[in-house]
Structure formats: C-alpha cells, structure tokens
Amino acid sequence: MPVVKGVAMFAAFGFLIDYSRRAPRVAEAAHYCALWIGFFVALEILSYAVATLRMPLWDSQFARADAALGFNWNAGFDWITALSPWLRSILEHAYHNTIIQVLLLTAFFAAIKRRDRNRELLWIGILSGLITITLSGLFPALGPYGKGGMPRWSAVLLTLRDGSLQKFALGSMTGVVSFPSFHTVIAVLVVYVNRPPLRSFVPVAILNALMLVAIPFAGHHYLVDMIAGVAVTTVSILIVRTARTRCARA
C-alpha cells in the first residue's frame, strides 16, 4: 500500500497542477516521478517472477570470463575493504543512490524545460530494464562472494529457485539480478541523458564513475555483468534514438 499511495499521490498531484496550468514544470516532474516509481516496483516484481524459470546457474562461466579478462574479484574486494572508512562510505553511497538520482534528474530536467531528456531517460530506462530482467532469467547467477558469506540477495534468489519463497511483501524485496548489472545500466544511462550542452554532465559523470567502481563489490557482481550492462544500455539508446527519429520524420 505505501507504494500504491506514493504513485497515486504523485500522479494526482501532477494531474491537479497540470489542470490548473499554473506550474507545468512541477506537473511534469510529478508525472515522471509517478511513472518511475511504478516502473521500478513492477521491474522488481518481474525479476522475482523471472527467477522462477530455474535456468542453470552461470557462475562458473562468468568467473572464467572474469579470469580471462584479468579481473580478480577477491583482490579487488580486499582493496576496497582496506580503504579508509570515509572512502568506503563515499563508494557505498554512490552505489545506493540509483533511484534517488533518477528522481532528482526527473525534477531537474523538468525545471530546465528539457522534456526531451526526461522522455529519453524514461523510455531508455524501460527498454533496458526489460532487456536486463529477461537476460537475468536466461543467465541467472548468484554473483561472487568471499569470506563474509553469501549476500542476502543471492540467498533470496536460491529460495525463489527452489520454491520455498512463494509469498513476499514489496517492502522486503531485494534485487536478485546479477547478469546484466542494472546499476551499470542506470550509471551509463544517466550520464548519457546529461550529455552536453547540459552543465550537469561533469558532476553526474563523476558520481557515476564512483558508482561503477563500487558495483562489483557492493553489488557482488562479476566484471562481465558490468560489460553486459553497458551493452544493454548502448543497444537501448540506439533503439530509442532510431524510433524517435522515425517518429519525428513521420
């Protein structure tokens, strides 16, 4: 219910402001926030459903691919844990700001009258999210982990695969997608939609560069997860740009 109320509140507020025609930029921000919250929740539910396909785990193949690329997850994790607490805190906050970053950018684009960037952000996000969840069902993985034991999301994925988890509450859900990395998708996407001439490009790029450093270890991802995330975003950008160009010509 909190999610339903949140979406309804943003949608109703946007409708009322739009109807009054007094603050169109506020109405746009509210509309897009409602759409994004609804989409994120639907995507999370879909990821749980897709996990019940119970396709064979790909951890061994992904680990071998990382080794072939020269990426040592355990060495990188040891390096991260050896950093000073304030550096680790910066990386952790950079990793956990995806939803907040998207909602703030929605308000920012509305405020500077760049509805085209809001539209790009939403459509590319929807397409790349659906591709990501589909691939996660076909190529599931638990992700790498070290001496600290299996992360919570990997344990949840196992309960979804063996059928022991059949009921869940939205508030207790966690991400269960390893391949491709959706955090990488969001990082690349938000940098793209802030491309010049927007002055927000440099600070957004720095913030998401920090996120990319944190993703393998905070999210327990293989390097190939991130490479796949970049590929998914690139394909989604090309598809949306092509579709928008054709629509504009029509």
C-alpha positions in Angstrom: 0.0 0.0 0.0 2.8 2.6 0.7 3.9 2.1 -2.9 0.4 2.4 -4.3 -0.2 5.5 -2.2 3.1 7.1 -3.3 2.4 6.5 -7.0 -1.2 7.8 -6.6 -0.1 10.8 -4.7 2.4 11.9 -7.4 0.0 11.1 -10.2 -2.9 13.0 -8.6 -0.7 16.0 -7.7 0.7 16.2 -11.2 -2.8 16.0 -12.7 -4.1 18.8 -10.5 -1.2 21.1 -11.1 -1.4 20.4 -14.9 -5.1 21.0 -14.8 -4.6 24.4 -13.1 -1.9 25.3 -15.8 0.0 27.3 -13.2 3.2 25.3 -12.9 3.7 23.0 -15.8 7.2 22.1 -14.8 6.1 20.9 -11.4 3.3 18.8 -13.0 5.8 17.2 -15.4 8.2 16.3 -12.5 5.3 14.8 -10.6 4.1 12.8 -13.6 7.5 11.3 -14.3 8.2 10.5 -10.6 4.9 8.5 -10.6 5.9 6.7 -13.7 9.4 5.9 -12.4 8.2 4.6 -9.0 5.6 2.4 -10.7 8.2 1.1 -13.2 10.8 0.3 -10.5 8.3 -1.7 -8.5 7.0 -3.5 -11.5 10.5 -4.4 -12.6 11.4 -5.7 -9.2 8.3 -8.0 -9.1 9.1 -9.2 -12.7 12.7 -10.1 -11.6 11.2 -12.4 -8.9 8.9 -14.0 -11.4 11.7 -14.5 -14.0 13.9 -16.1 -11.3 11.4 -19.0 -11.1 12.3 -20.1 -14.6 15.1 -22.0 -12.8 17.6 -21.9 -15.7 21.0 -23.3 -14.9 23.3 -21.0 -12.9 26.1 -19.4 -14.9 28.5 -18.5 -12.1 31.3 -20.8 -13.3 31.2 -19.4 -16.8 31.2 -15.8 -15.6 34.1 -16.5 -13.2 36.1 -18.0 -16.0 35.3 -15.0 -18.2 36.5 -12.6 -15.5 39.7 -14.6 -15.1 40.3 -14.4 -18.8 39.8 -10.6 -18.6 42.4 -10.4 -15.8 39.8 -9.4 -13.2 40.3 -10.8 -9.7 37.2 -10.1 -7.6 38.7 -11.2 -4.2 41.8 -9.0 -4.7 39.5 -6.0 -5.6 37.3 -6.7 -2.5 40.3 -6.8 -0.3 41.5 -3.5 -1.8 38.1 -1.9 -1.1 37.9 -3.1 2.5 41.4 -1.7 3.1 40.3 1.8 2.1 39.7 4.4 4.8 36.1 4.4 6.2 35.2 7.7 4.6 36.3 6.5 1.2 34.2 3.3 1.6 31.3 5.4 2.7 31.5 7.5 -0.4 31.5 4.4 -2.6 28.7 2.9 -0.7 26.5 6.0 -1.0 27.4 6.3 -4.7 26.2 2.7 -5.2 22.9 3.1 -3.3 21.7 6.4 -5.0 20.3 5.0 -8.2 16.6 5.6 -7.5 17.2 8.9 -5.8 19.4 10.0 -8.7 16.8 9.2 -11.3 14.0 11.1 -9.4 16.2 14.1 -8.8 17.1 14.2 -12.5 13.5 14.0 -13.4 12.8 17.1 -11.4 16.0 18.8 -12.8 15.0 18.2 -16.4 11.5 19.5 -15.8 12.9 22.6 -14.1 15.2 23.5 -17.0 12.5 22.7 -19.6 14.2 19.7 -21.1 11.2 17.4 -21.5 13.2 15.6 -24.3 15.7 14.4 -21.8 13.0 13.2 -19.4 11.4 11.3 -22.2 14.8 9.8 -23.2 15.5 8.8 -19.6 12.2 7.1 -19.2 12.0 5.2 -22.5 15.6 4.0 -22.5 15.2 3.0 -18.8 12.1 1.0 -19.6 13.6 -0.8 -22.5 17.0 -1.5 -20.9 15.2 -2.7 -17.7 13.1 -5.2 -19.6 16.1 -6.5 -21.5 18.1 -6.8 -18.3 15.4 -8.8 -16.5 14.8 -11.1 -19.5 18.6 -11.8 -19.7 18.7 -12.4 -15.9 16.2 -15.1 -16.2 18.1 -16.8 -19.1 21.5 -16.5 -17.5 21.0 -16.4 -13.7 23.9 -16.2 -11.3 24.5 -15.9 -7.5 27.4 -13.5 -8.0 30.9 -13.6 -6.4 31.3 -13.5 -2.7 34.2 -14.1 -0.2 34.8 -15.0 3.4 31.8 -12.9 4.5 29.4 -15.5 3.0 26.6 -15.3 0.5 25.0 -11.9 0.2 21.3 -11.6 1.2 20.1 -11.2 -2.4 21.8 -14.4 -3.5 20.1 -16.3 -0.7 16.7 -14.8 -1.8 17.4 -15.9 -5.4 18.0 -19.5 -4.1 14.7 -19.5 -2.3 12.9 -18.3 -5.4 14.6 -21.1 -7.5 13.8 -23.9 -5.0 10.2 -22.7 -4.5 10.5 -22.1 -0.7 9.7 -18.4 -1.2 6.1 -18.2 -2.6 4.8 -15.0 -0.9 6.6 -11.7 -0.4 5.9 -8.1 0.6 7.1 -5.2 -1.6 8.9 -3.6 1.4 11.0 -6.7 1.9 12.0 -7.3 -1.7 15.7 -7.1 -2.7 17.4 -7.1 -6.1 18.1 -10.6 -7.4 19.7 -9.7 -10.8 23.4 -10.4 -11.3 23.7 -10.5 -15.1 23.5 -7.9 -16.6 24.2 -5.3 -13.9 21.2 -2.9 -13.7 23.3 -0.5 -11.6 25.6 -0.3 -14.6 22.7 0.3 -16.9 21.5 3.3 -14.7 25.0 4.7 -14.4 25.6 4.7 -18.1 22.1 6.0 -18.9 22.1 9.0 -16.5 25.5 10.1 -17.9 24.1 9.8 -21.4 21.0 11.9 -20.8 23.1 14.6 -19.1 25.4 14.9 -22.1 26.5 18.4 -23.2 25.4 21.1 -23.6 23.9 20.4 -20.1 26.3 21.6 -17.4 25.3 18.7 -15.2 27.3 16.3 -17.3 30.6 16.6 -15.3 29.2 16.2 -11.8 26.9 13.4 -12.9 29.8 11.6 -14.7 32.0 11.8 -11.6 29.2 10.5 -9.3 28.5 7.6 -11.6 32.2 6.8 -12.1 32.3 6.2 -8.3 29.3 4.0 -8.7 31.0 1.9 -11.4 34.0 1.4 -9.1 31.7 0.2 -6.3 29.4 -2.0 -8.3 31.4 -5.2 -8.4 31.9 -5.3 -4.6 28.9 -3.5 -3.1 26.6 -5.4 -5.5 28.6 -8.7 -5.7 28.9 -8.5 -9.5 31.2 -10.1 -12.0 33.0 -7.8 -14.4 31.1 -9.4 -17.3 27.9 -8.3 -15.5 29.0 -4.7 -15.9 30.1 -5.2 -19.5 26.7 -6.7 -20.3 25.1 -3.7 -18.6 27.0 -1.3 -20.8 25.9 -3.3 -23.9 22.3 -3.4 -22.9 22.2 0.4 -22.4 24.0 1.0 -25.7 21.5 -1.1 -27.6 18.6 0.5 -25.8 19.9 4.0 -26.6 20.3 3.1 -30.3 16.8 1.6 -30.5 15.1 4.6 -28.8 17.0 7.1 -30.9 16.1 5.3 -34.1 12.5 5.2 -33.1 12.3 8.8 -32.1 14.0 9.8 -35.4 11.4 7.9 -37.4 8.6 9.3 -35.4 9.9 12.9 -36.0 10.1 12.3 -39.7 6.6 10.8 -39.8 
